[in-house]
Amino acid sequence: MIEQSRTAILINAEDIPHQSVPIICSAFRPFCDIRIFRVFGNFSKPSLSQWLRASRELPLKLEMTPENTHGKSSADLALALDAMDLIFTSDIDVFCLCSAGSDFSRLARKLRGYGKQVIGIGGRCSCHAFRTSCTRFLNL
């Protein structure tokens, strides 16, 4: 189903720990051509500082999403906008959305509506709506 597919991996760093990246990579490398690997978050926060080290060791690009309002992350919106932009500017077949939130349920359905496969990755506590909106869902 996803063999030799051109893949974009988009991670919400606010929800997914940096230690998960090798697991995510190993799940996709044998079957997919990973064209885009981006991680979204406010990396000036101490809780996300380990992503800086991960970006030096792994082929991923950090997308800084500062908090414009105290306590409100903009990573979800940045990830969603990037995914929609990729629909029209790239030849991506498979979108891997890595998040624990339910915010991506609608994005997953929209991407599938454009004929793309959507692989969701999150924890066992990821909401049912996100899980069922994806083509497949993998637990970390």
N, CA, C and O atoms as a GROMACS GRO file, in nm:
protein
  560
    1MET      N    1   0.081  -0.120   0.000
    1MET     CA    2   0.000   0.000   0.000
    1MET      C    3   0.086   0.126   0.000
    1MET      O    4   0.060   0.217  -0.079
    2ILE      N    5   0.189   0.136   0.087
    2ILE     CA    6   0.270   0.256   0.091
    2ILE      C    7   0.411   0.232   0.037
    2ILE      O    8   0.500   0.315   0.057
    3GLU      N    9   0.432   0.120  -0.032
    3GLU     CA   10   0.564   0.088  -0.080
    3GLU      C   11   0.611   0.186  -0.186
    3GLU      O   12   0.538   0.220  -0.278
    4GLN      N   13   0.736   0.231  -0.169
    4GLN     CA   14   0.802   0.322  -0.260
    4GLN      C   15   0.726   0.453  -0.276
    4GLN      O   16   0.740   0.520  -0.379
    5SER      N   17   0.649   0.488  -0.181
    5SER     CA   18   0.572   0.611  -0.187
    5SER      C   19   0.657   0.730  -0.145
    5SER      O   20   0.743   0.719  -0.058
    6ARG      N   21   0.631   0.842  -0.207
    6ARG     CA   22   0.696   0.968  -0.170
    6ARG      C   23   0.626   1.018  -0.045
    6ARG      O   24   0.506   1.046  -0.047
    7THR      N   25   0.702   1.029   0.062
    7THR     CA   26   0.644   1.051   0.195
    7THR      C   27   0.690   1.181   0.259
    7THR      O   28   0.806   1.220   0.246
    8ALA      N   29   0.598   1.246   0.328
    8ALA     CA   30   0.629   1.362   0.412
    8ALA      C   31   0.596   1.323   0.556
    8ALA      O   32   0.484   1.281   0.586
    9ILE      N   33   0.693   1.337   0.643
    9ILE     CA   34   0.673   1.313   0.786
    9ILE      C   35   0.667   1.449   0.854
    9ILE      O   36   0.762   1.527   0.848
   10LEU      N   37   0.554   1.476   0.918
   10LEU     CA   38   0.531   1.604   0.986
   10LEU      C   39   0.500   1.575   1.132
   10LEU      O   40   0.403   1.506   1.165
   11ILE      N   41   0.583   1.630   1.221
   11ILE     CA   42   0.574   1.599   1.363
   11ILE      C   43   0.542   1.724   1.444
   11ILE      O   44   0.603   1.829   1.425
   12ASN      N   45   0.446   1.711   1.534
   12ASN     CA   46   0.418   1.816   1.631
   12ASN      C   47   0.505   1.787   1.754
   12ASN      O   48   0.476   1.695   1.830
   13ALA      N   49   0.611   1.865   1.771
   13ALA     CA   50   0.707   1.841   1.880
   13ALA      C   51   0.645   1.863   2.017
   13ALA      O   52   0.698   1.815   2.118
   14GLU      N   53   0.534   1.935   2.022
   14GLU     CA   54   0.467   1.958   2.150
   14GLU      C   55   0.405   1.828   2.202
   14GLU      O   56   0.384   1.813   2.322
   15ASP      N   57   0.374   1.735   2.111
   15ASP     CA   58   0.306   1.611   2.148
   15ASP      C   59   0.393   1.486   2.141
   15ASP      O   60   0.370   1.390   2.214
   16ILE      N   61   0.493   1.487   2.056
   16ILE     CA   62   0.573   1.368   2.029
   16ILE      C   63   0.715   1.389   2.082
   16ILE      O   64   0.779   1.488   2.046
   17PRO      N   65   0.766   1.300   2.166
   17PRO     CA   66   0.901   1.317   2.220
   17PRO      C   67   1.009   1.289   2.114
   17PRO      O   68   0.989   1.208   2.024
   18HIS      N   69   1.121   1.358   2.128
   18HIS     CA   70   1.229   1.343   2.031
   18HIS      C   71   1.283   1.200   2.024
   18HIS      O   72   1.336   1.159   1.921
   19GLN      N   73   1.268   1.124   2.131
   19GLN     CA   74   1.316   0.985   2.132
   19GLN      C   75   1.239   0.897   2.035
   19GLN      O   76   1.284   0.787   2.003
   20SER      N   77   1.125   0.942   1.988
   20SER     CA   78   1.041   0.864   1.897
   20SER      C   79   1.089   0.869   1.752
   20SER      O   80   1.046   0.787   1.670
   21VAL      N   81   1.175   0.963   1.719
   21VAL     CA   82   1.216   0.980   1.579
   21VAL      C   83   1.279   0.855   1.520
   21VAL      O   84   1.242   0.818   1.408
   22PRO      N   85   1.373   0.788   1.587
   22PRO     CA   86   1.428   0.666   1.527
   22PRO      C   87   1.322   0.559   1.501
   22PRO      O   88   1.331   0.487   1.401
   23ILE      N   89   1.222   0.549   1.589
   23ILE     CA   90   1.114   0.452   1.570
   23ILE      C   91   1.033   0.489   1.446
   23ILE      O   92   1.000   0.403   1.364
   24ILE      N   93   1.002   0.616   1.433
   24ILE     CA   94   0.925   0.664   1.318
   24ILE      C   95   1.003   0.640   1.189
   24ILE      O   96   0.947   0.591   1.091
   25CYS      N   97   1.131   0.674   1.190
   25CYS     CA   98   1.215   0.654   1.071
   25CYS      C   99   1.222   0.507   1.032
   25CYS      O  100   1.211   0.473   0.914
   26SER      N  101   1.241   0.419   1.129
   26SER     CA  102   1.254   0.277   1.096
   26SER      C  103   1.124   0.219   1.043
   26SER      O  104   1.126   0.122   0.968
   27ALA      N  105   1.011   0.279   1.081
   27ALA     CA  106   0.883   0.230   1.031
   27ALA      C  107   0.862   0.265   0.884
   27ALA      O  108   0.788   0.196   0.814
   28PHE      N  109   0.927   0.370   0.837
   28PHE     CA  110   0.901   0.417   0.701
   28PHE      C  111   1.015   0.396   0.602
   28PHE      O  112   0.990   0.375   0.484
   29ARG      N  113   1.139   0.400   0.648
   29ARG     CA  114   1.253   0.393   0.555
   29ARG      C  115   1.251   0.272   0.461
   29ARG      O  116   1.279   0.289   0.343
   30PRO      N  117   1.219   0.153   0.509
   30PRO     CA  118   1.225   0.038   0.418
   30PRO      C  119   1.123   0.044   0.304
   30PRO      O  120   1.144  -0.019   0.200
   31PHE      N  121   1.015   0.118   0.322
   31PHE     CA  122   0.906   0.116   0.226
   31PHE      C  123   0.882   0.247   0.154
   31PHE      O  124   0.813   0.251   0.052
   32CYS      N  125   0.938   0.354   0.207
   32CYS     CA  126   0.904   0.486   0.154
   32CYS      C  127   1.028   0.568   0.121
   32CYS      O  128   1.135   0.549   0.177
   33ASP      N  129   1.009   0.657   0.029
   33ASP     CA  130   1.109   0.757  -0.004
   33ASP      C  131   1.072   0.880   0.078
   33ASP      O  132   0.983   0.956   0.039
   34ILE      N  133   1.140   0.900   0.190
   34ILE     CA  134   1.108   1.013   0.277
   34ILE      C  135   1.166   1.139   0.213
   34ILE      O  136   1.287   1.161   0.215
   35ARG      N  137   1.079   1.220   0.157
   35ARG     CA  138   1.120   1.342   0.088
   35ARG      C  139   1.124   1.462   0.182
   35ARG      O  140   1.208   1.551   0.167
   36ILE      N  141   1.033   1.464   0.278
   36ILE     CA  142   1.021   1.578   0.368
   36ILE      C  143   1.008   1.525   0.510
   36ILE      O  144   0.930   1.434   0.537
   37PHE      N  145   1.087   1.583   0.600
   37PHE     CA  146   1.085   1.543   0.740
   37PHE      C  147   1.094   1.671   0.823
   37PHE      O  148   1.203   1.726   0.842
   38ARG      N  149   0.981   1.717   0.871
   38ARG     CA  150   0.976   1.844   0.943
   38ARG      C  151   0.914   1.826   1.081
   38ARG      O  152   0.823   1.746   1.101
   39VAL      N  153   0.967   1.904   1.174
   39VAL     CA  154   0.921   1.901   1.312
   39VAL      C  155   0.883   2.044   1.351
   39VAL      O  156   0.961   2.138   1.331
   40PHE      N  157   0.764   2.060   1.406
   40PHE     CA  158   0.709   2.192   1.438
   40PHE      C  159   0.700   2.211   1.589
   40PHE      O  160   0.650   2.124   1.660
   41GLY      N  161   0.749   2.325   1.637
   41GLY     CA  162   0.739   2.355   1.779
   41GLY      C  163   0.815   2.480   1.815
   41GLY      O  164   0.887   2.537   1.733
   42ASN      N  165   0.799   2.522   1.939
   42ASN     CA  166   0.872   2.637   1.993
   42ASN      C  167   0.997   2.583   2.061
   42ASN      O  168   0.994   2.548   2.179
   43PHE      N  169   1.106   2.576   1.987
   43PHE     CA  170   1.227   2.510   2.035
   43PHE      C  171   1.308   2.595   2.132
   43PHE      O  172   1.414   2.554   2.178
   44SER      N  173   1.257   2.715   2.163
   44SER     CA  174   1.321   2.795   2.267
   44SER      C  175   1.273   2.751   2.406
   44SER      O  176   1.332   2.790   2.507
   45LYS      N  177   1.167   2.670   2.411
   45LYS     CA  178   1.118   2.618   2.538
   45LYS      C  179   1.212   2.508   2.588
   45LYS      O  180   1.251   2.421   2.510
   46PRO      N  181   1.248   2.510   2.715
   46PRO     CA  182   1.337   2.406   2.768
   46PRO      C  183   1.284   2.264   2.744
   46PRO      O  184   1.364   2.172   2.724
   47SER      N  185   1.154   2.246   2.746
   47SER     CA  186   1.097   2.112   2.728
   47SER      C  187   1.119   2.057   2.587
   47SER      O  188   1.107   1.937   2.565
   48LEU      N  189   1.150   2.144   2.492
   48LEU     CA  190   1.173   2.099   2.353
   48LEU      C  191   1.318   2.111   2.310
   48LEU      O  192   1.350   2.090   2.193
   49SER      N  193   1.406   2.144   2.402
   49SER     CA  194   1.547   2.168   2.366
   49SER      C  195   1.617   2.044   2.311
   49SER      O  196   1.712   2.056   2.234
   50GLN      N  197   1.572   1.926   2.349
   50GLN     CA  198   1.636   1.804   2.298
   50GLN      C  199   1.615   1.786   2.147
   50GLN      O  200   1.691   1.714   2.082
   51TRP      N  201   1.513   1.851   2.092
   51TRP     CA  202   1.493   1.844   1.947
   51TRP      C  203   1.608   1.909   1.871
   51TRP      O  204   1.638   1.871   1.758
   52LEU      N  205   1.674   2.008   1.934
   52LEU     CA  206   1.787   2.073   1.868
   52LEU      C  207   1.900   1.973   1.846
   52LEU      O  208   1.961   1.969   1.739
   53ARG      N  209   1.927   1.893   1.946
   53ARG     CA  210   2.030   1.790   1.932
   53ARG      C  211   1.987   1.685   1.831
   53ARG      O  212   2.068   1.640   1.749
   54ALA      N  213   1.861   1.645   1.836
   54ALA     CA  214   1.811   1.546   1.741
   54ALA      C  215   1.825   1.594   1.597
   54ALA      O  216   1.851   1.515   1.506
   55SER      N  217   1.808   1.723   1.576
   55SER     CA  218   1.816   1.776   1.439
   55SER      C  219   1.959   1.772   1.386
   55SER      O  220   1.979   1.773   1.264
   56ARG      N  221   2.057   1.768   1.474
   56ARG     CA  222   2.197   1.756   1.429
   56ARG      C  223   2.233   1.611   1.396
   56ARG      O  224   2.326   1.585   1.319
   57GLU      N  225   2.159   1.517   1.456
   57GLU     CA  226   2.189   1.375   1.439
   57GLU      C  227   2.104   1.306   1.334
   57GLU      O  228   2.141   1.200   1.283
   58LEU      N  229   1.989   1.366   1.300
   58LEU     CA  230   1.894   1.302   1.209
   58LEU      C  231   1.856   1.397   1.096
   58LEU      O  232   1.867   1.519   1.112
   59PRO      N  233   1.813   1.343   0.984
   59PRO     CA  234   1.780   1.428   0.869
   59PRO      C  235   1.641   1.491   0.879
   59PRO      O  236   1.550   1.459   0.802
   60LEU      N  237   1.627   1.580   0.975
   60LEU     CA  238   1.498   1.647   0.991
   60LEU      C  239   1.519   1.797   0.998
   60LEU      O  240   1.627   1.846   1.032
   61LYS      N  241   1.415   1.870   0.964
   61LYS     CA  242   1.420   2.015   0.965
   61LYS      C  243   1.326   2.066   1.073
   61LYS      O  244   1.208   2.030   1.078
   62LEU      N  245   1.380   2.151   1.160
   62LEU     CA  246   1.298   2.210   1.265
   62LEU      C  247   1.230   2.336   1.211
   62LEU      O  248   1.294   2.421   1.149
   63GLU      N  249   1.102   2.344   1.235
   63GLU     CA  250   1.022   2.462   1.196
   63GLU      C  251   0.980   2.532   1.325
   63GLU      O  252   0.892   2.485   1.396
   64MET      N  253   1.044   2.644   1.353
   64MET     CA  254   1.017   2.719   1.476
   64MET      C  255   0.880   2.783   1.470
   64MET      O  256   0.846   2.856   1.376
   65THR      N  257   0.800   2.756   1.572
   65THR     CA  258   0.666   2.814   1.582
   65THR      C  259   0.653   2.881   1.718
   65THR      O  260   0.607   2.820   1.815
   66PRO      N  261   0.693   3.006   1.726
   66PRO     CA  262   0.688   3.075   1.857
   66PRO      C  263   0.545   3.095   1.905
   66PRO      O  264   0.450   3.096   1.827
   67GLU      N  265   0.532   3.109   2.035
   67GLU     CA  266   0.401   3.134   2.095
   67GLU      C  267   0.371   3.283   2.081
   67GLU      O  268   0.438   3.366   2.141
   68ASN      N  269   0.270   3.316   2.001
   68ASN     CA  270   0.230   3.455   1.986
   68ASN      C  271   0.144   3.502   2.102
   68ASN      O  272   0.136   3.622   2.130
   69THR      N  273   0.081   3.408   2.170
   69THR     CA  274   0.004   3.435   2.290
   69THR      C  275   0.057   3.340   2.396
   69THR      O  276   0.073   3.221   2.370
   70HIS      N  277   0.082   3.391   2.514
   70HIS     CA  278   0.139   3.309   2.620
   70HIS      C  279   0.056   3.182   2.643
   70HIS      O  280  -0.066   3.189   2.664
   71GLY      N  281   0.124   3.068   2.639
   71GLY     CA  282   0.059   2.940   2.666
   71GLY      C  283  -0.014   2.879   2.548
   71GLY      O  284  -0.072   2.771   2.562
   72LYS      N  285  -0.013   2.944   2.432
   72LYS     CA  286  -0.086   2.893   2.315
   72LYS      C  287   0.015   2.855   2.207
   72LYS      O  288   0.083   2.941   2.150
   73SER      N  289   0.023   2.726   2.178
   73SER     CA  290   0.114   2.676   2.077
   73SER      C  291   0.059   2.703   1.937
   73SER      O  292  -0.061   2.695   1.913
   74SER      N  293   0.149   2.735   1.846
   74SER     CA  294   0.108   2.754   1.706
   74SER      C  295   0.159   2.639   1.618
   74SER      O  296   0.149   2.646   1.496
   75ALA      N  297   0.212   2.535   1.680
   75ALA     CA  298   0.268   2.422   1.605
   75ALA      C  299   0.162   2.349   1.524
   75ALA      O  300   0.187   2.311   1.410
   76ASP      N  301   0.043   2.329   1.580
   76ASP     CA  302  -0.065   2.259   1.509
   76ASP      C  303  -0.102   2.330   1.381
   76ASP      O  304  -0.114   2.268   1.275
   77LEU      N  305  -0.120   2.460   1.391
   77LEU     CA  306  -0.160   2.538   1.273
   77LEU      C  307  -0.048   2.538   1.168
   77LEU      O  308  -0.075   2.524   1.049
   78ALA      N  309   0.075   2.556   1.212
   78ALA     CA  310   0.188   2.557   1.118
   78ALA      C  311   0.200   2.423   1.045
   78ALA      O  312   0.223   2.420   0.924
   79LEU      N  313   0.182   2.314   1.118
   79LEU     CA  314   0.189   2.181   1.056
   79LEU      C  315   0.077   2.164   0.953
   79LEU      O  316   0.101   2.115   0.843
   80ALA      N  317  -0.044   2.204   0.989
   80ALA     CA  318  -0.158   2.190   0.898
   80ALA      C  319  -0.139   2.275   0.772
   80ALA      O  320  -0.166   2.229   0.661
   81LEU      N  321  -0.092   2.397   0.789
   81LEU     CA  322  -0.068   2.483   0.672
   81LEU      C  323   0.040   2.425   0.582
   81LEU      O  324   0.029   2.430   0.460
   82ASP      N  325   0.143   2.371   0.643
   82ASP     CA  326   0.251   2.310   0.565
   82ASP      C  327   0.200   2.190   0.486
   82ASP      O  328   0.235   2.173   0.369
   83ALA      N  329   0.118   2.108   0.549
   83ALA     CA  330   0.063   1.991   0.480
   83ALA      C  331  -0.022   2.034   0.360
   83ALA      O  332  -0.009   1.976   0.252
   84MET      N  333  -0.106   2.133   0.379
   84MET     CA  334  -0.191   2.179   0.269
   84MET      C  335  -0.107   2.242   0.158
   84MET      O  336  -0.139   2.226   0.040
   85ASP      N  337  -0.002   2.313   0.194
   85ASP     CA  338   0.088   2.370   0.094
   85ASP      C  339   0.154   2.259   0.012
   85ASP      O  340   0.169   2.272  -0.109
   86LEU      N  341   0.193   2.151   0.078
   86LEU     CA  342   0.259   2.039   0.010
   86LEU      C  343   0.167   1.971  -0.091
   86LEU      O  344   0.213   1.917  -0.191
   87ILE      N  345   0.036   1.974  -0.065
   87ILE     CA  346  -0.060   1.916  -0.160
   87ILE      C  347  -0.042   1.978  -0.298
   87ILE      O  348  -0.047   1.909  -0.400
   88PHE      N  349  -0.021   2.110  -0.300
   88PHE     CA  350  -0.019   2.183  -0.426
   88PHE      C  351   0.122   2.211  -0.479
   88PHE      O  352   0.136   2.254  -0.594
   89THR      N  353   0.226   2.188  -0.399
   89THR     CA  354   0.361   2.223  -0.442
   89THR      C  355   0.457   2.105  -0.449
   89THR      O  356   0.575   2.124  -0.478
   90SER      N  357   0.409   1.984  -0.422
   90SER     CA  358   0.500   1.869  -0.421
   90SER      C  359   0.430   1.746  -0.480
   90SER      O  360   0.311   1.750  -0.514
   91ASP      N  361   0.505   1.640  -0.490
   91ASP     CA  362   0.450   1.514  -0.542
   91ASP      C  363   0.437   1.409  -0.432
   91ASP      O  364   0.454   1.290  -0.457
   92ILE      N  365   0.407   1.453  -0.311
   92ILE     CA  366   0.394   1.364  -0.195
   92ILE      C  367   0.271   1.275  -0.210
   92ILE      O  368   0.162   1.323  -0.243
   93ASP      N  369   0.288   1.145  -0.185
   93ASP     CA  370   0.180   1.047  -0.190
   93ASP      C  371   0.125   1.015  -0.051
   93ASP      O  372   0.005   0.991  -0.034
   94VAL      N  373   0.214   1.014   0.048
   94VAL     CA  374   0.179   0.972   0.183
   94VAL      C  375   0.218   1.081   0.282
   94VAL      O  376   0.331   1.130   0.280
   95PHE      N  377   0.125   1.118   0.366
   95PHE     CA  378   0.151   1.213   0.473
   95PHE      C  379   0.149   1.137   0.604
   95PHE      O  380   0.052   1.069   0.636
   96CYS      N  381   0.256   1.149   0.680
   96CYS     CA  382   0.264   1.091   0.812
   96CYS      C  383   0.246   1.205   0.912
   96CYS      O  384   0.334   1.291   0.923
   97LEU      N  385   0.135   1.206   0.983
   97LEU     CA  386   0.105   1.309   1.081
   97LEU      C  387   0.130   1.253   1.220
   97LEU      O  388   0.063   1.159   1.262
   98CYS      N  389   0.226   1.310   1.289
   98CYS     CA  390   0.264   1.260   1.421
   98CYS      C  391   0.219   1.358   1.528
   98CYS      O  392   0.276   1.467   1.542
   99SER      N  393   0.117   1.319   1.602
   99SER     CA  394   0.062   1.405   1.705
   99SER      C  395  -0.028   1.323   1.797
   99SER      O  396  -0.078   1.217   1.760
  100ALA      N  397  -0.046   1.374   1.916
  100ALA     CA  398  -0.137   1.307   2.009
  100ALA      C  399  -0.274   1.374   2.010
  100ALA      O  400  -0.368   1.321   2.067
  101GLY      N  401  -0.284   1.489   1.947
  101GLY     CA  402  -0.407   1.565   1.955
  101GLY      C  403  -0.513   1.524   1.855
  101GLY      O  404  -0.486   1.453   1.758
  102SER      N  405  -0.633   1.570   1.881
  102SER     CA  406  -0.743   1.544   1.790
  102SER      C  407  -0.752   1.650   1.682
  102SER      O  408  -0.832   1.638   1.589
  103ASP      N  409  -0.670   1.753   1.692
  103ASP     CA  410  -0.675   1.864   1.599
  103ASP      C  411  -0.652   1.822   1.454
  103ASP      O  412  -0.690   1.894   1.362
  104PHE      N  413  -0.591   1.709   1.434
  104PHE     CA  414  -0.554   1.670   1.298
  104PHE      C  415  -0.656   1.579   1.231
  104PHE      O  416  -0.632   1.532   1.119
  105SER      N  417  -0.766   1.553   1.295
  105SER     CA  418  -0.870   1.469   1.235
  105SER      C  419  -0.919   1.530   1.104
  105SER      O  420  -0.927   1.461   1.003
  106ARG      N  421  -0.952   1.655   1.106
  106ARG     CA  422  -1.002   1.720   0.985
  106ARG      C  423  -0.893   1.728   0.878
  106ARG      O  424  -0.921   1.708   0.760
  107LEU      N  425  -0.770   1.758   0.918
  107LEU     CA  426  -0.660   1.762   0.821
  107LEU      C  427  -0.644   1.626   0.754
  107LEU      O  428  -0.627   1.619   0.632
  108ALA      N  429  -0.648   1.520   0.831
  108ALA     CA  430  -0.634   1.385   0.774
  108ALA      C  431  -0.744   1.357   0.672
  108ALA      O  432  -0.717   1.304   0.565
  109ARG      N  433  -0.866   1.393   0.706
  109ARG     CA  434  -0.978   1.372   0.612
  109ARG      C  435  -0.960   1.457   0.486
  109ARG      O  436  -0.990   1.411   0.376
  110LYS      N  437  -0.911   1.578   0.500
  110LYS     CA  438  -0.890   1.667   0.386
  110LYS      C  439  -0.782   1.609   0.294
  110LYS      O  440  -0.800   1.606   0.172
  111LEU      N  441  -0.672   1.565   0.351
  111LEU     CA  442  -0.564   1.506   0.272
  111LEU      C  443  -0.613   1.382   0.198
  111LEU      O  444  -0.581   1.362   0.080
  112ARG      N  445  -0.690   1.300   0.267
  112ARG     CA  446  -0.746   1.180   0.201
  112ARG      C  447  -0.841   1.219   0.089
  112ARG      O  448  -0.850   1.149  -0.012
  113GLY      N  449  -0.913   1.328   0.106
  113GLY     CA  450  -1.002   1.377   0.002
  113GLY      C  451  -0.927   1.416  -0.124
  113GLY      O  452  -0.984   1.414  -0.234
  114TYR      N  453  -0.800   1.452  -0.109
  114TYR     CA  454  -0.715   1.482  -0.224
  114TYR      C  455  -0.647   1.357  -0.278
  114TYR      O  456  -0.559   1.366  -0.364
  115GLY      N  457  -0.686   1.241  -0.229
  115GLY     CA  458  -0.632   1.116  -0.279
  115GLY      C  459  -0.501   1.073  -0.215
  115GLY      O  460  -0.434   0.984  -0.267
  116LYS      N  461  -0.464   1.134  -0.105
  116LYS     CA  462  -0.339   1.100  -0.036
  116LYS      C  463  -0.365   0.998   0.074
  116LYS      O  464  -0.473   0.992   0.132
  117GLN      N  465  -0.263   0.919   0.100
  117GLN     CA  466  -0.269   0.829   0.215
  117GLN      C  467  -0.221   0.907   0.337
  117GLN      O  468  -0.129   0.988   0.327
  118VAL      N  469  -0.283   0.881   0.450
  118VAL     CA  470  -0.245   0.949   0.574
  118VAL      C  471  -0.218   0.844   0.680
  118VAL      O  472  -0.305   0.764   0.716
  119ILE      N  473  -0.096   0.847   0.728
  119ILE     CA  474  -0.056   0.757   0.836
  119ILE      C  475  -0.047   0.842   0.962
  119ILE      O  476   0.034   0.934   0.969
  120GLY      N  477  -0.129   0.812   1.060
  120GLY     CA  478  -0.123   0.882   1.187
  120GLY      C  479  -0.032   0.807   1.282
  120GLY      O  480  -0.030   0.684   1.286
  121ILE      N  481   0.043   0.883   1.358
  121ILE     CA  482   0.129   0.823   1.461
  121ILE      C  483   0.106   0.900   1.589
  121ILE      O  484   0.113   1.022   1.591
  122GLY      N  485   0.080   0.828   1.696
  122GLY     CA  486   0.057   0.891   1.826
  122GLY      C  487   0.062   0.787   1.935
  122GLY      O  488   0.104   0.673   1.914
  123GLY      N  489   0.018   0.828   2.050
  123GLY     CA  490   0.018   0.738   2.164
  123GLY      C  491  -0.112   0.662   2.177
  123GLY      O  492  -0.207   0.687   2.102
  124ARG      N  493  -0.116   0.573   2.270
  124ARG     CA  494  -0.238   0.496   2.293
  124ARG      C  495  -0.354   0.586   2.336
  124ARG      O  496  -0.471   0.548   2.323
  125CYS      N  497  -0.323   0.704   2.386
  125CYS     CA  498  -0.428   0.796   2.429
  125CYS      C  499  -0.476   0.888   2.316
  125CYS      O  500  -0.561   0.973   2.339
  126SER      N  501  -0.423   0.871   2.195
  126SER     CA  502  -0.468   0.953   2.082
  126SER      C  503  -0.617   0.931   2.059
  126SER      O  504  -0.667   0.820   2.071
  127CYS      N  505  -0.686   1.038   2.027
  127CYS     CA  506  -0.831   1.031   2.019
  127CYS      C  507  -0.879   0.944   1.902
  127CYS      O  508  -0.812   0.928   1.800
  128HIS      N  509  -0.996   0.891   1.922
  128HIS     CA  510  -1.059   0.802   1.824
  128HIS      C  511  -1.082   0.872   1.690
  128HIS      O  512  -1.064   0.811   1.585
  129ALA      N  513  -1.121   0.998   1.693
  129ALA     CA  514  -1.149   1.073   1.570
  129ALA      C  515  -1.025   1.083   1.482
  129ALA      O  516  -1.034   1.067   1.360
  130PHE      N  517  -0.909   1.109   1.541
  130PHE     CA  518  -0.785   1.116   1.463
  130PHE      C  519  -0.750   0.979   1.407
  130PHE      O  520  -0.713   0.966   1.290
  131ARG      N  521  -0.760   0.878   1.490
  131ARG     CA  522  -0.728   0.742   1.446
  131ARG      C  523  -0.812   0.700   1.326
  131ARG      O  524  -0.758   0.645   1.229
  132THR      N  525  -0.940   0.724   1.332
  132THR     CA  526  -1.029   0.678   1.224
  132THR      C  527  -1.025   0.767   1.101
  132THR      O  528  -1.071   0.726   0.994
  133SER      N  529  -0.971   0.887   1.113
  133SER     CA  530  -0.958   0.976   0.998
  133SER      C  531  -0.839   0.940   0.910
  133SER      O  532  -0.831   0.982   0.795
  134CYS      N  533  -0.747   0.864   0.964
  134CYS     CA  534  -0.624   0.827   0.892
  134CYS      C  535  -0.646   0.699   0.812
  134CYS      O  536  -0.735   0.619   0.842
  135THR      N  537  -0.564   0.680   0.709
  135THR     CA  538  -0.565   0.555   0.634
  135THR      C  539  -0.522   0.442   0.726
  135THR      O  540  -0.582   0.334   0.727
  136ARG      N  541  -0.418   0.468   0.803
  136ARG     CA  542  -0.367   0.375   0.905
  136ARG      C  543  -0.321   0.456   1.023
  136ARG      O  544  -0.289   0.574   1.010
  137PHE      N  545  -0.320   0.394   1.140
  137PHE     CA  546  -0.271   0.461   1.260
  137PHE      C  547  -0.174   0.368   1.330
  137PHE      O  548  -0.202   0.249   1.347
  138LEU      N  549  -0.060   0.423   1.371
  138LEU     CA  550   0.042   0.345   1.442
  138LEU      C  551   0.062   0.403   1.580
  138LEU      O  552   0.076   0.524   1.596
  139ASN      N  553   0.063   0.317   1.680
  139ASN     CA  554   0.093   0.360   1.817
  139ASN      C  555   0.242   0.364   1.837
  139ASN      O  556   0.315   0.276   1.790
  140LEU      N  557   0.288   0.467   1.907
  140LEU     CA  558   0.429   0.472   1.942
  140LEU      C  559   0.457   0.375   2.056
  140LEU      O  560   0.571   0.364   2.101
   0.00000   0.00000   0.00000
